[in-house]
Amino acid sequence: MDDRIRDVINAKVKECIDDVDRVNMLVDALSPLHAMDGKDALSLGIIIGRVYNSFYYQSRRILMRDPSRDEFQEFIAMLLTKINELSDAAMKVK
């Protein structure tokens, strides 16, 4: 792996560790899905992670800043409107 990529990944790992409050908010909001287990849960986690990454990246690219707490809560509300579709997609992963 290129050192530049390694540095970016290490910085992202640190950022994720330092920002567990947002993770907790998201996990709490998705509490109806806590019963999922195994491959389906992992698949859904990857899908939600990709959507979250897009939200975060686009906030930084378009707004030139991290999303605010209110924007993050709005993102969660939006995600909840799509959760059945995302969950169904996760269960189709082979």
Buried (B, 14 or more C-beta within 10 A) or exposed (E): EEEEEEEEEEEEEEEEEEEEEBEEBBEEBBEEBEEBEEEBBEBBBEBBEEBBEEBBEEBEEEEEEEBEEEBBBEBBEEBEEEBEEBBEEBEEEE
